[in-house]
């Protein structure tokens, strides 16, 4: 506060306001700055952005939920999420404890960025038994080591399985009889799922979702949650179209199992997830650049991994069967600006780490949407969750998808895959690299 300048507060002299920090830092030879403004506040982001490139070491206080998990309010270095200014998620903690406490929870894709955080949150809210499933042996091993150390009393199973194998998924689901199924297993890399890999996106994202959803219904699960994506909205790539079809499959399965609540949750990019731009930029900056951005104007929505996982759980708690939830992703961020933030955080001058624009990749859009053409949303009791009003899924959607994918053969032509996807997802408009 300006009126405190020149005073002494609890024995500590107030040398001036934040506006005078540059001068104060020079005169007092300050090397470290502690920013204590609340997480998500505009002032906090403004201060961090101003000083991140000033050659000062920046520290901040952990968020409130981090305080609760730690022995004390230890200071930490400023992270990219601090610069983005995301507000802490408000959770119905009592409701989530009631949803998970003492119950069996199964998570697919458990070794991935979102899947592993869903496992942590389920353990945090008292899951009686946690079944972690992933196709990657190494990922599930790493998760086992982490959760055993963090939650020593947790009863957990770590299973290697592929969601594309219907009989295996059915047998596992019948054996563990989960009350809650969180389905995060998916292929999500846009360029890789174009071309020769297109059928693989359908086998995992569509057929795999069908297998897990049906098995959950047959096993008597109370709730099933599909982790979807904003790339499912007006998709221009195979990955996004496959996730839109997965949403339709979940809605179709919901109609067949009235005792299970099936919901889908769409959100954008998460900071630091495997395959995202953040690890890529980190490596490029460490090497001195260049940092590669596809287009000067490309923008994306971002949230932190814990925020995304917590909102997925919140939607699973609130949702009614067949609903698609849309997360409030805040304001979109220019990827070029994200790169500049990361360069500043690294302590290197922007002049030393060039940014190079490489051109949009096949299937890539300049911006992502959370609602398709003609879709609107309804409010929910949670400020960061809305329900999409969709046209619903064709009654035969699941059966038609299963029949076509299984009959497609080992290596169908990518053009044939895209054409079939367009017949099932009319809003899908494939985009080539030069269009």
Secondary structure by P-SEA (a helix, b strand, c coil): cccccccccccccccccccaaaaaaaaacccbbbbccccccaaaaaaaaaccccccbbbbbccaaaaaaccccccccccccccccccccccaaaaaaaacccbbbbbcccccaaaaaaaaaaaaacccbbbbbbccaaaaaaaaaaaaaaccccbbbbbbbbcccaaaaaaaaaaccccbbbbcccccccccccccaaaaaaacaaaaaaaaaaaaaaacccbbbbbccccccccccaaaaaaaaaaaaaaaaaaacccbbbbbbbbcccccccccaaaaaaaaaaaccccccccccbbbbbbcaaaaaaaaaaaaacccccbbbbccccccccaaaaaaaaaaaaccccccbbbbbcccccccccccccccccbbbbbcccccbbbbbccccccaaaaaaaaaaaaccccccaaaaaaaaaaacccbbbbcccc
